[in-house]
Amino acid sequence: MATKNKQLSVYQLKVTLKGSKPPIWRELLVPSNLTLKHLHDVLQVAMGWEHRHLHHFGLGESYYGNTDPDFGLGDDVEDERYFTVSQLLTREKAAMIYEYDFGDGWEHKIELKKILPADGKAQQARCIKGARACPPEDCGGIWGYADLLDIIKNPEHPEREEMLDWLGDDFDPEYFDIDAVNGSLEKFFR
């Protein structure tokens, strides 16, 4: 999950789904030596995605992702298994992009808010804050999600019942369960 690192610290990251209004975001504490491959796993849990699509991280002109020839992203992408969060985010306020599902184009800004000293839980990721539910997979990206929310808010819309059946009647775009996220992250790091 993490690589060996003499100077382990904890990174406080703010992850914001770009284009979401109001913003959908999470604040996470992760070990500074967490590989990008495992950061992807953490982001899937924290944001509420379902590991169904390709992804990559972007910083400047460089991209990091899965380089498996059967499922990878191509020759111009670095292997995410060999890079850590601290190698890409080297100072507070530094940021990178995480894109998930190239069809829907869910882009997340990951900003390093603080570098903290290691603590007793330094080797596991934790969510410390967040807001709003993650959009459902395959809803058409940020614009499709905005349309979906408009449809379910309008009792007169002809597609409302179909969308509620798809989402489930209890879908609440404002709901975020930090305890459920941390429970899943704890299982992942066990």
N, CA and C of each residue as an Amber inpcrd file, in Angstrom:
protein
   570
   0.8080000  -1.2010000   0.0000000   0.0000000   0.0000000   0.0000000
   0.8460000   1.2580000   0.0000000   1.8280000   1.2570000   0.8170000
   2.7160000   2.4100000   0.8930000   4.1310000   1.9160000   0.6540000
   4.9670000   2.8040000   0.2310000   6.3640000   2.4370000   0.0260000
   7.1490000   2.7770000   1.2830000   8.3420000   2.2160000   1.4010000
   9.2030000   2.5150000   2.5500000   9.6720000   3.9620000   2.4430000
   9.6120000   4.6520000   3.5600000   9.9860000   6.0610000   3.5750000
  10.5090000   6.3820000   4.9690000  11.7270000   6.8910000   5.0590000
  12.3220000   7.1910000   6.3650000  11.5490000   8.2830000   7.0980000
  11.1050000   9.2900000   6.3910000  10.4440000  10.4410000   7.0000000
   8.9380000  10.4020000   6.7170000   8.2460000   9.4580000   7.3130000
   6.8070000   9.3580000   7.1170000   6.1260000  10.5650000   7.7580000
   5.2370000  11.1630000   7.0140000   4.3830000  12.2030000   7.5570000
   2.9660000  11.9270000   7.0680000   2.0460000  12.7320000   7.5290000
   0.6470000  12.5940000   7.1530000   0.2740000  13.7860000   6.2920000
  -0.3390000  13.5020000   5.1610000  -0.7760000  14.5520000   4.2460000
  -2.2730000  14.7820000   4.4180000  -2.6460000  16.0200000   4.6470000
  -4.0530000  16.3990000   4.6730000  -4.4110000  16.8900000   3.2770000
  -5.2530000  16.1130000   2.5980000  -5.6360000  16.4120000   1.2180000
  -7.0820000  16.8600000   1.1620000  -7.3480000  17.8550000   0.3290000
  -8.7300000  18.2220000   0.0280000  -8.9980000  17.7870000  -1.3990000
 -10.0180000  16.9660000  -1.5630000 -10.3980000  16.4210000  -2.8610000
 -11.7570000  17.0090000  -3.2230000 -11.8090000  17.7350000  -4.3340000
 -13.0370000  18.3890000  -4.7600000 -13.3990000  17.9300000  -6.1590000
 -14.6400000  17.5170000  -6.3490000 -15.1270000  17.1320000  -7.6650000
 -15.3330000  18.4070000  -8.4700000 -14.5020000  18.5710000  -9.4990000
 -14.5230000  19.8150000 -10.2750000 -15.8730000  20.0000000 -10.9730000
 -16.3670000  21.2320000 -10.9250000 -17.6160000  21.5850000 -11.5770000
 -18.8540000  21.3370000 -10.7370000 -18.7030000  20.7100000  -9.5840000
 -19.8780000  20.4290000  -8.7480000 -20.3050000  21.7050000  -8.0280000
 -21.6260000  21.9800000  -8.0940000 -22.1920000  23.1690000  -7.4490000
 -23.4970000  22.7790000  -6.7780000 -23.5820000  22.8660000  -5.4810000
 -22.5110000  23.1780000  -4.5370000 -21.4330000  22.0920000  -4.5520000
 -20.2390000  22.4210000  -4.0620000 -19.1140000  21.4900000  -4.1820000
 -19.3270000  20.1610000  -3.4540000 -18.8690000  19.1050000  -4.1000000
 -18.7860000  17.7710000  -3.4980000 -17.3130000  17.5790000  -3.1780000
 -16.9940000  17.3670000  -1.8960000 -15.5830000  17.3280000  -1.4980000
 -15.3710000  16.4240000  -0.2920000 -14.1000000  16.0530000  -0.1060000
 -13.6660000  15.2790000   1.0540000 -12.3150000  15.8190000   1.5070000
 -12.0740000  15.7980000   2.8090000 -10.7260000  16.0360000   3.3440000
 -10.2530000  14.7270000   3.9280000  -9.0380000  14.3430000   3.5250000
  -8.4740000  13.0550000   3.8960000  -7.1220000  13.2320000   4.5580000
  -6.7980000  12.3190000   5.4520000  -5.4500000  12.1900000   5.9800000
  -4.8990000  10.8970000   5.4060000  -3.7580000  10.9790000   4.7290000
  -3.1430000   9.7930000   4.1290000  -1.6590000   9.7830000   4.4540000
  -1.0550000   8.5920000   4.5060000   0.3930000   8.5470000   4.7060000
   1.1050000   9.1560000   3.4990000   2.1570000   9.8880000   3.7400000
   2.8740000  10.5630000   2.6480000   3.4960000   9.5750000   1.6760000
   3.7220000   8.3410000   2.1100000   4.3380000   7.3440000   1.2400000
   3.3110000   6.4380000   0.5580000   2.0630000   6.8290000   0.5670000
   1.0080000   6.0690000  -0.1050000   1.2340000   6.1210000  -1.6140000
   1.1960000   4.9530000  -2.2650000   1.3660000   4.9500000  -3.7200000
   0.1250000   5.5270000  -4.3860000   0.2940000   6.0120000  -5.6000000
  -0.8470000   6.5480000  -6.3430000  -1.8780000   5.4620000  -6.6240000
  -1.4120000   4.2280000  -6.8220000  -2.3600000   3.1260000  -7.0230000
  -3.2880000   3.0120000  -5.8240000  -2.7270000   3.0990000  -4.6280000
  -3.5590000   2.9860000  -3.4350000  -4.2990000   4.2910000  -3.1280000
  -3.7680000   5.4110000  -3.5490000  -4.5380000   6.6440000  -3.4270000
  -5.8070000   6.5450000  -4.2690000  -5.7000000   5.9370000  -5.4480000
  -6.8920000   5.7040000  -6.2750000  -7.9340000   4.9140000  -5.4830000
  -7.4990000   3.8410000  -4.8090000  -8.4300000   3.0350000  -4.0140000
  -9.0720000   3.8600000  -2.9040000  -8.2670000   4.6800000  -2.2340000
  -8.7790000   5.5410000  -1.1620000  -9.8140000   6.5170000  -1.7230000
  -9.5180000   7.1090000  -2.8640000 -10.4450000   8.0710000  -3.4690000
 -11.7530000   7.4010000  -3.8800000 -11.6760000   6.1790000  -4.3790000
 -12.8910000   5.4570000  -4.7430000 -13.7960000   5.2940000  -3.5250000
 -13.2150000   4.9080000  -2.4050000 -13.9940000   4.7250000  -1.1760000
 -14.5040000   6.0710000  -0.6660000 -13.6270000   7.0450000  -0.5630000
 -13.9940000   8.3320000   0.0450000 -15.0430000   9.0810000  -0.7650000
 -14.9120000   9.0420000  -2.0830000 -15.8680000   9.7700000  -2.9110000
 -17.1610000   8.9820000  -3.1230000 -17.0570000   7.6550000  -3.0830000
 -18.2440000   6.8350000  -3.2830000 -18.3340000   6.2180000  -4.6670000
 -17.2330000   6.2000000  -5.3930000 -17.2280000   5.5630000  -6.7160000
 -17.1630000   4.0510000  -6.5500000 -17.2960000   3.3140000  -7.6520000
 -17.4430000   1.8630000  -7.5730000 -16.3700000   1.0810000  -8.3350000
 -15.2340000   1.6580000  -8.6330000 -14.1210000   0.9570000  -9.2990000
 -14.5210000   0.3530000 -10.6450000 -15.3640000   1.0230000 -11.4110000
 -15.8360000   0.4380000 -12.6630000 -15.1530000   0.9880000 -13.9060000
 -14.3110000   2.0130000 -13.7680000 -13.7760000   2.6960000 -14.9390000
 -12.2800000   2.9700000 -14.7840000 -11.6570000   3.3030000 -15.9040000
 -10.2460000   3.6920000 -15.8910000 -10.0810000   5.0500000 -15.2160000
  -8.8410000   5.3350000 -14.8470000  -8.5260000   6.5920000 -14.1640000
  -7.0800000   6.9560000 -14.4660000  -6.7200000   8.1790000 -14.1540000
  -5.3140000   8.5760000 -14.1000000  -5.1810000   9.8130000 -13.2220000
  -3.9410000  10.0460000 -12.8200000  -3.5790000  11.2600000 -12.0920000
  -2.8050000  12.1340000 -13.0610000  -2.9930000  13.4240000 -12.9980000
  -2.2630000  14.3430000 -13.8500000  -1.6010000  15.4330000 -13.0400000
  -0.3480000  15.7100000 -13.4060000   0.3960000  16.8000000 -12.7940000
   1.2290000  17.4250000 -13.8880000   0.9040000  18.6560000 -14.2480000
   1.5770000  19.3050000 -15.3750000   1.3140000  18.5120000 -16.6440000
   2.3810000  18.1500000 -17.3340000   2.2680000  17.3840000 -18.5720000
   2.4100000  15.8780000 -18.3430000   2.5050000  15.4490000 -17.0900000
   2.7310000  14.0380000 -16.7690000   1.4460000  13.3810000 -16.2800000
   1.2940000  12.0970000 -16.6560000   0.1360000  11.3070000 -16.2360000
   0.6110000  10.0080000 -15.6060000  -0.1410000   9.5430000 -14.6050000
   0.1870000   8.3490000 -13.8490000  -1.0800000   7.5140000 -13.7470000
  -0.9640000   6.2240000 -14.0770000  -2.1420000   5.3690000 -14.0130000
  -1.7670000   3.9140000 -14.1780000  -2.7410000   3.1240000 -14.5710000
  -2.5610000   1.6950000 -14.7920000  -1.8640000   1.4940000 -16.1300000
  -0.7360000   0.8070000 -16.1130000   0.0140000   0.5890000 -17.3590000
  -0.0970000  -0.8460000 -17.8590000  -1.0030000  -1.6300000 -17.3000000
  -1.2360000  -2.9900000 -17.7750000  -1.5990000  -2.9300000 -19.2640000
  -0.9180000  -3.6980000 -20.1310000  -1.1740000  -3.6040000 -21.5690000
  -2.6120000  -3.9580000 -21.9600000  -3.2810000  -4.8010000 -21.1740000
  -4.6660000  -5.1650000 -21.4950000  -5.6780000  -4.1260000 -21.0310000
  -5.3570000  -3.4120000 -19.9670000  -6.3170000  -2.4610000 -19.4020000
  -5.7140000  -1.0830000 -19.1670000  -4.5270000  -0.8680000 -19.6350000
  -3.8060000   0.3570000 -19.3050000  -4.1630000   1.5320000 -20.1840000
  -3.4070000   2.5780000 -19.9940000  -3.7080000   3.8640000 -20.6100000
  -2.7640000   4.2490000 -21.7350000  -1.7480000   3.4830000 -22.0000000
  -0.8420000   3.8200000 -23.0890000   0.5690000   4.0840000 -22.6240000
   1.4500000   4.2600000 -23.6140000   2.8770000   4.4060000 -23.3430000
   3.2530000   5.7310000 -22.6950000   2.4150000   6.7430000 -22.8140000
   2.7630000   8.0510000 -22.2680000   2.3320000   8.2180000 -20.8110000
   1.8970000   7.1190000 -20.1780000   1.4490000   7.1600000 -18.7920000
   2.4440000   6.4060000 -17.9200000   2.8710000   7.0440000 -16.8390000
   3.7800000   6.4220000 -15.8680000   2.9880000   5.4500000 -14.9920000
   3.6430000   4.4100000 -14.5170000   2.9990000   3.3920000 -13.6930000
   2.7560000   3.9280000 -12.2860000   1.4940000   4.0490000 -11.9210000
   1.1000000   4.6180000 -10.6270000   1.5810000   3.7960000  -9.4350000
   1.9670000   2.5550000  -9.6430000   2.4370000   1.7090000  -8.5360000
   3.7870000   2.1680000  -8.0000000   4.5160000   2.9530000  -8.8100000
   5.8920000   3.3110000  -8.4410000   6.0570000   4.7700000  -8.0200000
   4.9500000   5.4550000  -7.8170000   5.0130000   6.8580000  -7.3930000
   4.1560000   7.0450000  -6.1570000   4.6330000   7.8880000  -5.2520000
   3.9020000   8.1540000  -4.0150000   3.3030000   9.5560000  -4.0440000
   2.3840000   9.7530000  -3.1270000   1.7550000  11.0710000  -2.9830000
   2.8330000  12.1330000  -2.7480000   3.8150000  11.8330000  -1.9060000
   4.8330000  12.8340000  -1.5690000   5.7660000  13.1440000  -2.7360000
   5.8690000  12.2500000  -3.7010000   6.6930000  12.5370000  -4.8750000
   6.0050000  13.5330000  -5.8130000   4.6790000  13.5550000  -5.8160000
   3.9610000  14.4740000  -6.6920000   3.5650000  15.7720000  -5.9970000
   3.1530000  15.6550000  -4.7560000   2.7500000  16.8430000  -3.9940000
   3.8640000  17.1370000  -2.9900000   4.7420000  18.0160000  -3.3630000
   5.9670000  18.2250000  -2.5890000   5.8860000  19.3750000  -1.5950000
   4.8300000  20.1660000  -1.6650000   4.7020000  21.2990000  -0.7520000
   3.2280000  21.6040000  -0.5250000   2.9240000  22.2440000   0.5790000
   1.5430000  22.6390000   0.8640000   1.0260000  23.5570000  -0.2340000
  -0.2280000  23.3990000  -0.5600000  -0.9580000  24.1240000  -1.6080000
  -0.7080000  23.5480000  -3.0110000   0.2170000  22.5840000  -3.1400000
   0.4150000  21.9150000  -4.4260000  -0.8430000  21.1110000  -4.7470000
  -1.1100000  20.9310000  -6.0320000  -2.3280000  20.2220000  -6.4370000
  -2.0690000  19.3710000  -7.6710000  -2.8950000  18.3450000  -7.8120000
  -2.8870000  17.5100000  -9.0030000  -4.3320000  17.1440000  -9.3230000
  -4.5220000  16.5270000 -10.4740000  -5.8540000  16.1330000 -10.9230000
  -5.9670000  14.6170000 -10.8840000  -7.1190000  14.1440000 -10.4730000
  -7.4750000  12.7310000 -10.5470000  -8.7040000  12.6580000 -11.4370000
  -8.5740000  11.9860000 -12.5690000  -9.7330000  11.8190000 -13.4480000
 -10.1770000  10.3750000 -13.4030000 -11.4710000  10.1950000 -13.2130000
 -12.0780000   8.8680000 -13.1340000 -13.1870000   8.7830000 -14.1730000
 -13.2230000   7.6840000 -14.9090000 -14.2260000   7.4220000 -15.9430000
 -14.0770000   8.4390000 -17.0750000 -13.2720000   8.0820000 -18.0510000
 -12.9740000   9.0130000 -19.1350000 -14.1980000   9.3450000 -19.9820000
 -15.2230000   8.4950000 -19.9760000 -16.4590000   8.8040000 -20.6910000
 -17.2310000   9.9220000 -20.0130000 -17.4400000   9.7680000 -18.7010000
 -18.1520000  10.8020000 -17.9430000 -17.2210000  11.9450000 -17.5510000
 -15.9250000  11.6580000 -17.4480000 -14.9380000  12.7100000 -17.1830000
 -15.0400000  13.3300000 -15.8020000 -15.0910000  12.5050000 -14.7640000
 -15.1350000  13.0310000 -13.3960000 -13.7330000  13.4920000 -13.0110000
 -13.5130000  14.8000000 -12.9860000 -12.2150000  15.3520000 -12.5980000
 -12.2740000  15.8430000 -11.1610000 -11.2520000  15.4820000 -10.4180000
 -11.1260000  15.8650000  -9.0170000  -9.8400000  16.6570000  -8.8460000
  -9.9260000  17.7570000  -8.1520000  -8.7180000  18.4930000  -7.7680000
  -8.2830000  17.9590000  -6.4120000  -7.0250000  17.5470000  -6.3280000
  -6.4550000  17.0760000  -5.0630000  -5.4210000  18.0970000  -4.6330000
  -5.7020000  18.7810000  -3.5380000  -4.7980000  19.8170000  -3.0310000
  -4.2070000  19.3800000  -1.7020000  -2.9020000  19.5500000  -1.5630000
  -2.2230000  19.2820000  -0.2970000  -2.4330000  20.4920000   0.6110000
  -3.2800000  20.3160000   1.6130000  -3.5820000  21.4080000   2.5390000
  -2.4930000  21.5590000   3.6020000  -2.0720000  20.4210000   4.2020000
  -1.0870000  20.4730000   5.2870000  -0.2320000  19.2200000   5.2720000
   1.0100000  19.3780000   5.7080000   1.8840000  18.2440000   5.9780000
   2.0040000  18.1620000   7.4950000   1.5660000  17.0420000   8.0480000
   1.5010000  16.8690000   9.4910000   2.4960000  15.8040000   9.9430000
   2.9390000  15.8590000  11.1820000   3.8200000  14.7900000  11.6780000
   3.0410000  13.4790000  11.7520000   3.7710000  12.3730000  11.6310000
   3.1490000  11.0580000  11.7380000   2.5250000  10.8900000  13.1130000
   1.4080000  10.1720000  13.1490000   0.7580000   9.8660000  14.4170000
   0.5340000   8.3630000  14.4930000  -0.1880000   7.9070000  15.4890000
  -0.4180000   6.4810000  15.6820000  -1.1750000   5.8100000  14.5560000
  -1.9020000   6.5880000  13.7680000  -2.6660000   6.0310000  12.6510000
  -2.0710000   6.4450000  11.3110000  -0.8150000   6.8010000  11.2920000
  -0.1930000   7.3620000  10.0900000  -0.2230000   6.4280000   8.8890000
  -0.2860000   5.1190000   9.1170000  -0.2390000   4.1740000   7.9960000
  -1.6030000   3.9120000   7.3660000  -2.6580000   4.5450000   7.8560000
  -3.9590000   4.3170000   7.2360000  -4.6010000   5.6460000   6.8560000
  -5.4440000   5.6030000   5.8570000  -6.1600000   6.8040000   5.4170000
  -7.4020000   7.0020000   6.2720000  -7.7360000   8.2700000   6.4810000
  -8.9370000   8.6310000   7.2350000  -9.5940000   9.8200000   6.5800000
 -10.8910000   9.8560000   6.6290000 -11.6430000  11.0160000   6.1590000
 -11.9670000  11.8580000   7.3900000 -11.6710000  13.1610000   7.3130000
 -11.9360000  14.0200000   8.4730000 -13.0930000  14.9900000   8.2370000
 -13.4590000  15.2080000   6.9710000 -14.5730000  16.0950000   6.6400000
 -15.0560000  15.7500000   5.2450000 -16.2410000  16.2140000   4.9280000
 -16.7420000  16.0290000   3.5770000 -18.1180000  16.6400000   3.4370000
 -18.5710000  16.7310000   2.2050000 -19.8960000  17.2720000   1.9440000
 -20.4800000  16.6550000   0.6820000 -21.7100000  16.2970000   0.7920000
 -22.5620000  15.8420000  -0.3020000 -22.2450000  14.4430000  -0.8060000
 -23.2800000  13.8370000  -1.3400000 -23.1740000  12.4910000  -1.8990000
 -22.4070000  12.5140000  -3.2070000 -21.7770000  11.4140000  -3.4850000
 -21.1160000  11.2250000  -4.7690000 -22.1920000  11.0200000  -5.8370000
 -22.0140000  11.5750000  -7.0220000 -22.9600000  11.2850000  -8.0980000
 -22.9400000   9.7960000  -8.4390000 -24.0400000   9.2740000  -8.9580000
 -24.0350000   7.8630000  -9.3490000 -23.1630000   7.6330000 -10.5800000
 -22.5880000   6.4340000 -10.6590000 -21.7950000   6.0580000 -11.8320000
 -22.6570000   6.1890000 -13.0930000 -22.0190000   6.5250000 -14.1870000
 -22.6290000   6.4820000 -15.5240000 -23.8520000   7.3850000 -15.6870000
 -23.8410000   8.5330000 -15.0190000 -24.9770000   9.4540000 -15.1680000
 -24.6740000  10.5780000 -16.1550000 -23.5230000  10.5380000 -16.8150000
 -23.2430000  11.5320000 -17.8460000 -22.3310000  12.6560000 -17.4080000
 -21.5230000  12.4320000 -16.3940000 -20.5980000  13.4650000 -15.9430000
 -21.2980000  14.5430000 -15.1490000 -20.5800000  15.6210000 -14.8990000
 -21.1100000  16.6830000 -14.0360000 -22.3720000  17.3170000 -14.6160000
 -22.4180000  17.4270000 -15.9640000 -23.6060000  18.0310000 -16.5940000
 -24.7850000  17.0840000 -16.5180000 -24.5390000  15.7950000 -16.7350000
 -25.6000000  14.7990000 -16.6180000 -26.1340000  14.7200000 -15.1960000
 -25.2330000  14.8600000 -14.2210000 -25.6480000  14.8310000 -12.8280000
 -26.5310000  16.0430000 -12.5050000 -26.1640000  17.2150000 -13.0120000
 -26.9860000  18.4110000 -12.7900000 -28.3810000  18.2090000 -13.3920000
 -28.4440000  17.6260000 -14.5880000 -29.7470000  17.3380000 -15.2100000
 -30.5380000  16.3420000 -14.3700000 -29.8590000  15.3190000 -13.8770000
 -30.5000000  14.3100000 -13.0420000 -31.1110000  14.9430000 -11.7940000
 -30.3660000  15.8280000 -11.1480000 -30.8840000  16.4960000  -9.9480000
 -32.0990000  17.3580000 -10.2840000 -32.0660000  18.0540000 -11.4130000
 -33.2230000  18.8450000 -11.8430000 -34.4500000  17.9580000 -12.0520000
 -34.2320000  16.7950000 -12.6510000 -35.3450000  15.8730000 -12.9230000
 -35.9680000  15.3840000 -11.6270000 -35.1390000  14.9430000 -10.6630000
 -35.7290000  14.3690000  -9.4410000 -36.3250000  15.4240000  -8.5120000
 -35.9190000  16.6800000  -8.6790000 -36.5070000  17.7590000  -7.8670000
 -37.8760000  18.1910000  -8.3830000 -38.1870000  17.8290000  -9.6300000
 -39.4200000  18.2810000 -10.2770000 -40.4550000  17.1570000 -10.2720000
 -41.4550000  17.2230000  -9.3770000 -42.4640000  16.1600000  -9.3160000
 -43.2620000  15.9910000 -10.6110000 -43.2450000  17.0050000 -11.4640000
 -44.0050000  16.9400000 -12.7170000 -43.1780000  16.4110000 -13.8960000
 -41.8970000  16.1950000 -13.6900000 -41.0440000  15.7720000 -14.8130000
 -41.4010000  14.3400000 -15.2290000 -41.5670000  14.0930000 -16.5370000
 -41.9780000  12.7600000 -16.9970000 -40.9610000  11.6450000 -16.7210000
 -39.6790000  11.9840000 -16.5010000 -38.6620000  10.9680000 -16.2390000
 -38.3580000  10.7910000 -14.7460000 -39.0570000  11.5380000 -13.8990000
 -38.7330000  11.5390000 -12.4780000 -38.8230000  10.1470000 -11.8550000
 -39.9230000   9.4510000 -12.0520000 -40.0970000   8.1330000 -11.4330000
 -39.0420000   7.1410000 -11.9200000 -38.7270000   7.1870000 -13.1940000
 -37.7030000   6.2940000 -13.7510000 -36.3430000   6.5760000 -13.1080000
 -36.0090000   7.8520000 -12.9530000 -34.7300000   8.2160000 -12.3370000
 -34.6860000   7.8280000 -10.8630000 -35.7970000   8.0010000 -10.1470000
 -35.8400000   7.6150000  -8.7330000 -35.7330000   6.1010000  -8.5800000
 -36.3350000   5.3470000  -9.5220000 -36.1870000   3.8850000  -9.4930000
 -34.7240000   3.5080000  -9.6780000 -34.0400000   4.1940000 -10.5950000
 -32.6320000   3.9160000 -10.8730000 -31.7570000   4.2730000  -9.6660000
 -32.0110000   5.4460000  -9.0810000 -31.2150000   5.9290000  -7.9520000
 -31.5840000   5.2550000  -6.6370000 -32.8310000   4.9190000  -6.5010000
 -33.3780000   4.4860000  -5.2150000 -34.0880000   5.6720000  -4.5870000
 -35.2330000   5.4130000  -4.0150000 -36.0570000   6.4990000  -3.4570000
 -35.3610000   7.2690000  -2.3430000 -34.3660000   6.6600000  -1.7080000
 -33.7190000   7.3090000  -0.5690000 -32.4910000   8.1340000  -0.9660000
 -32.2240000   8.2760000  -2.2840000 -31.0580000   9.0590000  -2.6990000
 -31.2230000  10.5050000  -2.2550000 -30.2080000  10.9990000  -1.5490000
 -30.2000000  12.3830000  -1.0730000 -28.8690000  13.0010000  -1.4830000
 -28.8630000  13.9370000  -2.4370000 -27.6030000  14.5140000  -2.8970000
 -26.8390000  15.2800000  -1.8190000 -27.4950000  15.6160000  -0.7210000
 -26.8400000  16.3550000   0.3580000 -26.2140000  15.4410000   1.4100000
 -26.5100000  14.1470000   1.3420000 -26.0960000  13.2200000   2.3990000
 -24.6550000  12.7510000   2.2060000 -23.8820000  12.7990000   3.2920000
 -22.5290000  12.2590000   3.3130000 -22.3200000  11.5720000   4.6480000
 -21.9160000  10.3060000   4.6190000 -21.7520000   9.5050000   5.8310000
 -20.2650000   9.2690000   6.0850000 -19.6590000  10.1210000   6.8930000
 -18.2260000  10.0210000   7.1790000 -17.8920000   8.7270000   7.9140000
 -18.8040000   8.2390000   8.7690000 -18.5380000   6.9980000   9.5000000
 -18.4730000   5.8010000   8.5480000 -19.3510000   5.7620000   7.5620000
 -19.3250000   4.6700000   6.5790000 -18.0380000   4.7140000   5.7660000
 -17.6130000   5.9090000   5.3720000 -16.3610000   6.0520000   4.6200000
 -15.1920000   5.5510000   5.4580000 -15.1040000   5.9930000   6.7030000
 -13.9860000   5.5800000   7.5530000 -14.0260000   4.0920000   7.8800000
 -15.2090000   3.5260000   8.0160000 -15.3210000   2.0890000   8.2190000
 -14.7740000   1.3070000   7.0290000 -15.0930000   1.7640000   5.8320000
 -14.5780000   1.1110000   4.6100000 -13.0830000   1.3140000   4.4670000
 -12.5850000   2.5030000   4.7880000 -11.1410000   2.7420000   4.7140000
 -10.4030000   1.8820000   5.7320000 -10.9640000   1.7160000   6.9040000
 -10.3250000   0.8910000   7.9240000 -10.2040000  -0.5550000   7.4360000
 -11.2590000  -1.0800000   6.8010000 -11.2000000  -2.4450000   6.2540000
 -10.1300000  -2.5450000   5.1640000 -10.0310000  -1.5260000   4.3270000
  -9.0750000  -1.5250000   3.2450000  -7.6320000  -1.5860000   3.7790000
  -7.3670000  -0.8720000   4.8580000  -6.0020000  -0.7960000   5.3860000
  -5.6710000  -1.9240000   6.3540000  -6.6430000  -2.7840000   6.6430000
  -6.3800000  -3.9170000   7.5350000  -5.5360000  -4.9590000   6.8780000
